[in-house]
Amino acid sequence: MVAIEGALRREVVPELDRVCKAITGPMCLDLANVTIADDAGLAALRVLSDMGAAIAGASPYLRMRLDEKP
Protein backbone atom coordinates (compact mmCIF):
# COMPACT_ATOMS: atom_id res chain seq x y z
CA MET A 1 0.00 0.00 0.00
CA VAL A 2 1.20 3.50 -0.84
CA ALA A 3 -0.06 6.07 1.67
CA ILE A 4 -0.17 9.59 0.31
CA GLU A 5 -0.38 12.46 2.77
CA GLY A 6 -0.90 16.17 2.43
CA ALA A 7 -0.98 17.99 -0.88
CA LEU A 8 -0.64 15.96 -4.06
CA ARG A 9 0.77 18.62 -6.36
CA ARG A 10 2.78 18.68 -9.56
CA GLU A 11 6.01 18.91 -7.56
CA VAL A 12 5.49 15.51 -5.88
CA VAL A 13 4.16 13.56 -8.87
CA PRO A 14 7.66 12.41 -9.93
CA GLU A 15 8.23 10.97 -6.44
CA LEU A 16 4.85 9.22 -6.54
CA ASP A 17 5.75 7.74 -9.94
CA ARG A 18 9.13 6.58 -8.62
CA VAL A 19 7.59 4.87 -5.59
CA CYS A 20 4.83 3.22 -7.60
CA LYS A 21 7.23 1.91 -10.27
CA ALA A 22 9.15 0.09 -7.54
CA ILE A 23 6.08 -1.87 -6.45
CA THR A 24 5.62 -5.36 -7.78
CA GLY A 25 2.23 -7.01 -7.62
CA PRO A 26 -1.08 -5.37 -6.76
CA MET A 27 -0.96 -1.73 -5.71
CA CYS A 28 -3.31 0.17 -3.43
CA LEU A 29 -3.16 3.94 -3.04
CA ASP A 30 -4.35 5.15 0.37
CA LEU A 31 -5.68 8.68 -0.09
CA ALA A 32 -7.23 9.08 3.37
CA ASN A 33 -4.77 11.84 4.33
CA VAL A 34 -4.67 13.74 1.04
CA THR A 35 -5.71 17.31 1.79
CA ILE A 36 -5.65 18.66 -1.77
CA ALA A 37 -4.71 17.53 -5.26
CA ASP A 38 -4.02 19.76 -8.24
CA ASP A 39 -4.70 18.79 -11.86
CA ALA A 40 -1.30 17.09 -12.21
CA GLY A 41 -1.87 15.08 -9.04
CA LEU A 42 -5.33 14.02 -10.19
CA ALA A 43 -3.96 13.05 -13.60
CA ALA A 44 -1.27 10.91 -11.97
CA LEU A 45 -3.88 9.15 -9.84
CA ARG A 46 -6.05 8.51 -12.90
CA VAL A 47 -3.11 6.98 -14.77
CA LEU A 48 -2.24 4.75 -11.83
CA SER A 49 -5.87 3.72 -11.46
CA ASP A 50 -6.07 2.93 -15.19
CA MET A 51 -2.98 0.75 -14.71
CA GLY A 52 -4.83 -1.27 -12.07
CA ALA A 53 -4.01 0.49 -8.81
CA ALA A 54 -6.82 0.34 -6.26
CA ILE A 55 -7.83 3.62 -4.63
CA ALA A 56 -8.75 3.58 -0.95
CA GLY A 57 -9.75 6.23 1.57
CA ALA A 58 -10.50 9.02 -0.90
CA SER A 59 -12.83 11.69 0.41
CA PRO A 60 -16.13 12.05 -1.45
CA TYR A 61 -14.84 15.28 -3.02
CA LEU A 62 -11.59 13.70 -4.15
CA ARG A 63 -13.47 10.67 -5.50
CA MET A 64 -15.75 13.01 -7.47
CA ARG A 65 -12.72 14.86 -8.91
CA LEU A 66 -11.09 11.55 -9.88
CA ASP A 67 -14.25 10.45 -11.68
CA GLU A 68 -14.42 13.67 -13.74
CA LYS A 69 -13.31 13.51 -17.33
CA PRO A 70 -10.14 15.63 -17.75
C-alpha positions as CSV (number, residue, x, y, z in Angstrom):
1,M,0.0,0.0,0.0
2,V,1.2,3.5,-0.8
3,A,-0.1,6.1,1.7
4,I,-0.2,9.6,0.3
5,E,-0.4,12.5,2.8
6,G,-0.9,16.2,2.4
7,A,-1.0,18.0,-0.9
8,L,-0.6,16.0,-4.1
9,R,0.8,18.6,-6.4
10,R,2.8,18.7,-9.6
11,E,6.0,18.9,-7.6
12,V,5.5,15.5,-5.9
13,V,4.2,13.6,-8.9
14,P,7.7,12.4,-9.9
15,E,8.2,11.0,-6.4
16,L,4.9,9.2,-6.5
17,D,5.8,7.7,-9.9
18,R,9.1,6.6,-8.6
19,V,7.6,4.9,-5.6
20,C,4.8,3.2,-7.6
21,K,7.2,1.9,-10.3
22,A,9.2,0.1,-7.5
23,I,6.1,-1.9,-6.4
24,T,5.6,-5.4,-7.8
25,G,2.2,-7.0,-7.6
26,P,-1.1,-5.4,-6.8
27,M,-1.0,-1.7,-5.7
28,C,-3.3,0.2,-3.4
29,L,-3.2,3.9,-3.0
30,D,-4.4,5.1,0.4
31,L,-5.7,8.7,-0.1
32,A,-7.2,9.1,3.4
33,N,-4.8,11.8,4.3
34,V,-4.7,13.7,1.0
35,T,-5.7,17.3,1.8
36,I,-5.7,18.7,-1.8
37,A,-4.7,17.5,-5.3
38,D,-4.0,19.8,-8.2
39,D,-4.7,18.8,-11.9
40,A,-1.3,17.1,-12.2
41,G,-1.9,15.1,-9.0
42,L,-5.3,14.0,-10.2
43,A,-4.0,13.1,-13.6
44,A,-1.3,10.9,-12.0
45,L,-3.9,9.2,-9.8
46,R,-6.0,8.5,-12.9
47,V,-3.1,7.0,-14.8
48,L,-2.2,4.7,-11.8
49,S,-5.9,3.7,-11.5
50,D,-6.1,2.9,-15.2
51,M,-3.0,0.7,-14.7
52,G,-4.8,-1.3,-12.1
53,A,-4.0,0.5,-8.8
54,A,-6.8,0.3,-6.3
55,I,-7.8,3.6,-4.6
56,A,-8.7,3.6,-0.9
57,G,-9.7,6.2,1.6
58,A,-10.5,9.0,-0.9
59,S,-12.8,11.7,0.4
60,P,-16.1,12.1,-1.5
61,Y,-14.8,15.3,-3.0
62,L,-11.6,13.7,-4.2
63,R,-13.5,10.7,-5.5
64,M,-15.7,13.0,-7.5
65,R,-12.7,14.9,-8.9
66,L,-11.1,11.5,-9.9
67,D,-14.2,10.5,-11.7
68,E,-14.4,13.7,-13.7
69,K,-13.3,13.5,-17.3
70,P,-10.1,15.6,-17.8
